[in-house]
Amino acid sequence: MSSGAKGAIIGFLVGMYFDYLGEQKNKSGNDSDDSQQNRRENNYYQSNSRFGYNHHAPVDFQNSMLILIAAIMNADGSVMKAELDIVKSMLLRTYGEEEAKHMLLRLRDFLKQNHNLNEVCRNLRIRMNYSPRLELVHVLFRISRADGDISNSELQLIQMIATQLGISTPDFLSIKAMFVSTPNSDFQILEVSPTASEDDVKKAYRRMVMRFHPDRLQGLSDAEKKAAESKFINVQKAYENIKKAKNWS
């Protein structure tokens, strides 16, 4: 994985983190006894004091992310060193050494446990905007491909997670096509049918360019710009490949 790709992952993890915290500020700080008990039973929320937080929300977000990562790492029956190395790098650069150590300990525990992934995804879906949820699916794909291959079990799990996160089918297939090569990958990246006309493909390309073109990225962080630029490059490559295959000018 290139350093640029790693930077994109890290940047959006940070972005998702603060997006989540922003949503939490609008919610009540008091929880019912039932909800508190439910969190303890799920081993989903952790003690505030151990990690230096005054409110459970940051740990809640971290655990949601770590549980999904653990599920992907376990999906094919074995945890690969390459997967763990990527996760370590992400956490170190995003949260710093001290917090990353705590998170890796929690990840170790989560790898040994079963969790209600539907509930985890629901928690994220109601607290995060669509774009960071989409980036989380990117993160899971990148982790699953750390060993050079994405197994069927990993792919099926990512698809289930994406569905539960509310990711649209075209968007999921577009992300998948960037990691899993098929004869129709270029068309899926542009979200068009292989039988689409030249005019329809051009329209799809322009639509995708409008989403990811660097000139439209003012106000975003450097990491967010890198992530969008990476997608922009994938869109350009897909369009050029289609034109070449179809003998279009």
C-alpha positions as CSV (number, residue, x, y, z in Angstrom):
1,M,0.0,0.0,0.0
2,S,1.4,3.4,-1.0
3,S,2.0,6.1,1.6
4,G,-0.6,8.2,-0.2
5,A,-3.2,5.6,0.3
6,K,-2.3,5.2,4.0
7,G,-2.5,8.9,4.4
8,A,-6.0,8.9,2.9
9,I,-7.1,6.2,5.3
10,I,-5.7,8.0,8.3
11,G,-7.1,11.3,7.3
12,F,-10.6,10.0,7.0
13,L,-10.4,8.1,10.2
14,V,-9.7,11.4,11.9
15,G,-12.5,13.0,9.9
16,M,-14.9,10.3,10.9
17,Y,-13.8,10.7,14.5
18,F,-14.6,14.4,14.7
19,D,-17.7,14.0,12.6
20,Y,-19.0,11.5,15.2
21,L,-18.1,13.8,18.1
22,G,-19.9,16.7,16.4
23,E,-23.0,14.6,16.3
24,Q,-22.7,13.6,19.9
25,K,-22.6,17.3,21.1
26,N,-26.2,17.6,19.9
27,K,-27.4,14.6,22.0
28,S,-28.3,14.4,25.6
29,G,-25.4,13.7,28.0
30,N,-27.6,11.5,30.2
31,D,-28.4,7.8,29.5
32,S,-31.0,5.6,31.0
33,D,-29.9,2.8,33.4
34,D,-31.1,0.3,30.8
35,S,-28.9,1.8,28.1
36,Q,-25.9,1.8,30.4
37,Q,-26.4,-1.8,31.3
38,N,-26.8,-2.7,27.6
39,R,-23.4,-1.1,26.9
40,R,-21.8,-3.1,29.6
41,E,-23.3,-6.3,28.5
42,N,-22.1,-5.8,24.9
43,N,-18.6,-4.8,26.0
44,Y,-19.1,-2.1,23.5
45,Y,-18.6,1.1,25.5
46,Q,-15.6,1.3,27.8
47,S,-14.7,3.1,31.1
48,N,-14.1,6.8,30.5
49,S,-11.4,7.3,33.1
50,R,-9.1,4.6,31.8
51,F,-8.7,6.4,28.4
52,G,-8.8,10.0,29.8
53,Y,-12.2,11.0,28.4
54,N,-14.9,12.9,30.2
55,H,-17.7,11.4,28.1
56,H,-18.2,8.0,26.6
57,A,-18.7,9.2,23.0
58,P,-15.0,9.1,21.7
59,V,-14.6,5.6,23.0
60,D,-17.9,4.6,21.6
61,F,-16.8,5.7,18.2
62,Q,-13.4,4.0,18.5
63,N,-15.0,0.7,19.6
64,S,-17.4,0.8,16.7
65,M,-14.5,1.2,14.3
66,L,-12.3,-1.4,16.0
67,I,-15.1,-4.0,16.2
68,L,-15.7,-3.7,12.4
69,I,-11.9,-3.9,11.8
70,A,-11.7,-7.0,14.0
71,A,-14.6,-8.6,12.2
72,I,-12.8,-8.1,8.8
73,M,-9.5,-9.4,10.2
74,N,-11.3,-12.5,11.4
75,A,-13.4,-13.0,8.4
76,D,-11.2,-15.6,6.6
77,G,-10.4,-17.5,9.8
78,S,-7.0,-16.1,10.5
79,V,-5.5,-12.7,11.4
80,M,-2.7,-11.9,9.0
81,K,0.4,-9.9,10.2
82,A,0.0,-7.6,7.1
83,E,-3.5,-6.7,8.3
84,L,-2.3,-6.0,11.8
85,D,0.6,-3.9,10.5
86,I,-1.7,-1.7,8.5
87,V,-4.0,-1.2,11.5
88,K,-1.1,-0.4,13.8
89,S,0.2,2.2,11.4
90,M,-3.2,3.8,11.0
91,L,-3.8,4.0,14.7
92,L,-0.3,5.3,15.6
93,R,-0.5,8.1,13.0
94,T,-4.1,9.0,13.8
95,Y,-4.2,8.8,17.6
96,G,-0.6,8.9,18.8
97,E,1.4,6.2,20.5
98,E,-0.2,6.2,23.9
99,E,-3.8,6.0,22.7
100,A,-2.9,3.6,19.9
101,K,-1.6,1.2,22.6
102,H,-4.9,1.3,24.4
103,M,-6.8,0.8,21.1
104,L,-4.7,-2.2,20.1
105,L,-5.4,-3.8,23.4
106,R,-9.1,-3.4,22.8
107,L,-8.7,-4.7,19.3
108,R,-6.9,-7.8,20.7
109,D,-10.0,-8.4,22.9
110,F,-12.4,-7.7,20.1
111,L,-10.7,-10.3,17.9
112,K,-11.6,-12.9,20.6
113,Q,-15.2,-11.9,20.9
114,N,-18.4,-12.0,18.9
115,H,-20.4,-8.8,18.5
116,N,-23.7,-7.7,17.0
117,L,-22.4,-6.1,13.9
118,N,-25.8,-5.0,12.9
119,E,-26.0,-2.9,16.1
120,V,-22.5,-1.5,15.6
121,C,-23.4,-0.5,12.1
122,R,-26.7,1.0,13.2
123,N,-24.8,3.0,15.8
124,L,-22.5,4.5,13.2
125,R,-25.2,5.0,10.6
126,I,-27.3,7.2,12.9
127,R,-24.3,9.3,14.1
128,M,-22.3,9.7,10.9
129,N,-22.9,11.4,7.6
130,Y,-22.9,9.4,4.4
131,S,-19.4,10.4,3.1
132,P,-17.4,9.2,6.1
133,R,-19.4,6.0,6.2
134,L,-18.4,5.5,2.6
135,E,-14.8,6.1,3.6
136,L,-15.1,3.5,6.3
137,V,-16.0,0.9,3.7
138,H,-12.8,2.0,1.8
139,V,-10.8,1.4,5.0
140,L,-12.2,-2.1,5.4
141,F,-11.4,-3.0,1.8
142,R,-7.9,-1.7,2.3
143,I,-7.4,-3.8,5.4
144,S,-8.8,-6.9,3.8
145,R,-6.5,-6.6,0.8
146,A,-3.4,-6.1,3.0
147,D,-2.2,-9.7,2.3
148,G,-2.6,-9.1,-1.4
149,D,-6.0,-10.8,-1.8
150,I,-9.6,-10.3,-0.7
151,S,-11.3,-13.6,0.2
152,N,-14.9,-14.4,-0.5
153,S,-15.7,-14.4,3.2
154,E,-14.1,-10.9,3.6
155,L,-16.0,-9.6,0.6
156,Q,-19.3,-10.9,1.8
157,L,-18.8,-9.4,5.2
158,I,-17.8,-6.0,3.8
159,Q,-20.9,-6.1,1.6
160,M,-23.1,-6.8,4.6
161,I,-21.5,-4.0,6.6
162,A,-21.9,-1.6,3.7
163,T,-25.6,-2.5,3.5
164,Q,-26.1,-2.0,7.2
165,L,-24.2,1.3,7.0
166,G,-26.7,2.4,4.4
167,I,-24.3,2.5,1.5
168,S,-26.0,2.5,-1.9
169,T,-25.5,-0.5,-4.2
170,P,-23.9,1.6,-7.0
171,D,-21.5,3.3,-4.5
172,F,-20.5,-0.1,-3.0
173,L,-19.9,-1.6,-6.4
174,S,-17.8,1.4,-7.3
175,I,-15.6,1.0,-4.2
176,K,-15.4,-2.7,-4.7
177,A,-14.3,-2.3,-8.3
178,M,-11.3,-0.3,-7.1
179,F,-10.1,-3.3,-5.1
180,V,-11.5,-6.3,-6.9
181,S,-10.7,-6.5,-10.6
182,T,-13.3,-7.9,-12.9
183,P,-14.0,-7.4,-16.7
184,N,-16.6,-4.8,-15.7
185,S,-14.5,-3.0,-13.0
186,D,-14.0,0.2,-15.0
187,F,-17.7,0.5,-15.7
188,Q,-18.6,-0.1,-12.1
189,I,-16.2,2.6,-10.9
190,L,-18.1,5.0,-13.2
191,E,-21.4,3.4,-12.1
192,V,-22.5,2.7,-15.6
193,S,-23.6,-0.5,-17.5
194,P,-21.0,-2.2,-19.8
195,T,-23.6,-1.6,-22.6
196,A,-23.8,2.1,-21.9
197,S,-23.5,4.4,-24.8
198,E,-20.5,6.7,-25.3
199,D,-22.6,9.7,-24.4
200,D,-23.8,8.0,-21.2
201,V,-20.3,7.0,-20.2
202,K,-19.1,10.6,-20.8
203,K,-21.9,11.9,-18.6
204,A,-21.1,9.5,-15.9
205,Y,-17.4,10.4,-16.1
206,R,-18.2,14.1,-15.8
207,R,-20.5,13.4,-12.8
208,M,-17.7,11.6,-11.0
209,V,-15.2,14.3,-11.9
210,M,-17.5,16.9,-10.3
211,R,-17.4,14.8,-7.1
212,F,-13.6,14.4,-6.9
213,H,-11.9,17.0,-9.0
214,P,-9.1,18.8,-7.0
215,D,-10.4,22.2,-8.0
216,R,-13.6,21.5,-6.0
217,L,-11.7,20.6,-2.8
218,Q,-11.3,24.0,-1.2
219,G,-12.0,23.9,2.5
220,L,-11.1,20.2,2.9
221,S,-8.2,19.0,5.0
222,D,-5.0,17.8,3.2
223,A,-5.9,14.2,4.0
224,E,-9.4,14.6,2.6
225,K,-8.0,16.1,-0.5
226,K,-5.6,13.2,-1.0
227,A,-8.5,10.8,-0.6
228,A,-10.6,12.6,-3.2
229,E,-7.6,13.0,-5.6
230,S,-7.0,9.2,-5.3
231,K,-10.6,8.5,-6.4
232,F,-10.2,11.1,-9.1
233,I,-7.2,9.2,-10.5
234,N,-9.2,5.9,-10.4
235,V,-12.1,7.6,-12.2
236,Q,-9.7,8.9,-14.9
237,K,-8.1,5.5,-15.4
238,A,-11.4,3.8,-15.7
239,Y,-12.6,6.3,-18.3
240,E,-9.5,6.0,-20.4
241,N,-9.6,2.2,-20.2
242,I,-13.2,2.2,-21.4
243,K,-12.4,4.5,-24.3
244,K,-9.5,2.4,-25.3
245,A,-11.6,-0.9,-25.1
246,K,-14.5,0.7,-27.1
247,N,-12.2,2.5,-29.6
248,W,-13.8,5.8,-28.7
249,S,-11.9,9.0,-29.3
